[in-house]
Amino acid sequence: MGQYDWIWIVIGIYIALKLTKNTWLPLIKGFLGEASISTLLHGLDKEEYKILHNVMIRAGLGTTQIDHIIVSRYGIFVIEVKNYKGWILGSENGREWTQSVYGHKNRFMNPIHQNYGHVKAIESLLHEYDIFGVPIIPIVTFPGDATLKVDVNRALVVKWGNLNNTIRENSSTEYLSKEQMDALVRIFTIANVDSKEAREAHISGIQEKTRAEKRSIKAGICPKCGGNLVKRNGKYGSFYGCSNYPKCRYTKNI
């Protein structure tokens, strides 16, 4: 191999990444975020906290993918990892949040709502085993270069560096014995349907749900209850709200 061949190889890789950045870079970014959190979580006491990564369990007619589940003496922690830098703006009840980086804005699903879906899926799984009363504590975490300007009341939204301390701060009352912790770990392990086929079906389901939502919005119909969408103005700009509010609290930023 000539002395300039490596230069052309690097250039080729760079061009390939640029051409496919919409496909690969978000996946790489998400993977690195979850890997970083995995490393941080292993700083917890292994006797008190059992950590499961990247768990996919069935929920209703589909599946839900959970970044990290921690089974502890103090309950079950459900961790949703977001790898967004810049300003993060949103509210606890808003449907979407906004990432702002040097004036460029990107909207994404409210991670508190996303993690709530994970909590309900775990509750449903535990009920199948007649397990009730185990606290489930959802936490959303962002990297250190994010500036969190979110309006939250009870929800736990923290930076990566504060994650372990937040878990410890919510570990005051013991609910589970070591044997019960091990039993829950086995339940999650058995329920994990992580496979290529399951992941493809999971992604396909998300994409179809997104397409259906866009069709409803375009037609002026609330995708949640079928009511009419009405344009309103709020703290973070204009948005569509359902005419059946407060019975239906669906919103969509414009």
C-alpha positions, 0 to 999 in steps of 0.5 A, spaced: 500 500 500 502 506 497 504 512 502 498 516 499 493 510 500 491 511 507 489 518 505 484 516 500 481 511 504 480 516 510 477 521 505 473 515 502 470 513 509 469 521 511 465 522 504 461 515 506 459 518 513 457 524 510 452 521 504 449 517 510 449 521 516 442 521 516 442 514 517 448 512 521 450 518 525 444 518 529 445 511 531 452 512 532 450 518 537 445 514 541 450 508 541 455 512 544 450 515 549 448 509 552 455 506 552 457 512 556 451 511 561 452 503 562 459 505 564 457 510 569 451 505 572 457 500 573 459 505 579 453 503 583 454 498 588 453 491 585 449 488 591 444 493 591 443 495 584 442 490 578 443 493 571 440 491 565 441 494 558 437 495 552 431 491 554 425 490 549 419 487 552 412 486 549 407 492 550 400 491 548 400 489 540 407 492 539 414 492 543 417 498 547 425 498 548 428 501 554 435 503 555 436 501 562 433 497 567 436 497 574 433 492 579 434 495 586 432 493 593 429 500 593 425 499 587 426 499 579 429 505 576 427 506 568 433 510 565 431 514 558 438 516 555 438 522 551 444 524 547 442 532 545 447 538 547 445 545 547 439 548 550 433 543 551 426 546 552 420 543 554 415 542 559 413 536 563 406 535 560 408 538 553 408 533 547 414 535 544 421 538 547 426 542 543 433 542 542 436 549 540 443 549 538 446 556 535 439 557 533 438 551 529 432 547 532 430 540 533 423 537 536 423 531 539 418 527 543 417 529 550 422 523 554 418 524 560 412 521 556 416 516 552 419 513 559 412 513 562 410 508 556 416 504 559 413 504 566 406 502 564 409 496 560 413 494 566 407 494 570 403 490 565 409 485 565 409 485 573 402 484 574 402 478 569 407 475 575 402 477 580 407 482 582 404 489 585 407 494 590 414 495 587 416 502 586 418 504 579 422 510 578 423 513 571 429 518 570 431 521 564 438 523 563 442 528 558 449 529 557 453 534 561 453 539 555 446 540 555 443 546 558 436 544 561 431 549 561 425 544 562 419 546 566 418 539 570 415 538 577 415 531 579 419 528 574 426 526 574 430 530 569 438 530 570 445 530 567 449 524 566 454 526 571 448 526 576 445 520 575 448 515 580 447 520 585 439 521 583 438 514 584 442 514 591 437 519 593 431 515 591 434 509 595 431 510 602 426 505 603 427 498 602 422 494 598 425 488 596 430 482 598 436 479 594 432 473 592 426 478 590 431 482 586 434 476 583 427 474 581 425 480 578 432 480 574 430 473 571 423 476 569 426 481 565 431 477 562 425 472 560 421 477 557 427 481 553 425 479 546 431 483 543 432 480 536 433 482 529 426 481 527 423 484 534 427 490 533 425 491 525 418 490 527 419 495 533 422 500 528 417 499 523 411 500 528 414 507 530 415 509 523 407 507 521 405 510 527 409 517 525 406 516 518 399 515 521 400 521 526 402 526 520 396 524 516 391 526 521 394 532 523 394 534 515 387 533 515 386 537 522 384 531 526 387 529 533 390 523 532 389 521 539 381 522 540 379 524 533 377 531 535 378 537 531 385 540 531 385 548 533 391 553 532 393 556 539 399 560 542 403 558 548 409 559 552 414 556 547 410 558 540 404 556 536 402 549 537 395 545 535 391 543 540 385 538 541 378 541 541 376 536 546 381 539 551 381 538 557 379 531 556 384 530 551 391 533 552 394 532 545 398 538 542 403 538 536 408 544 536 408 548 529 
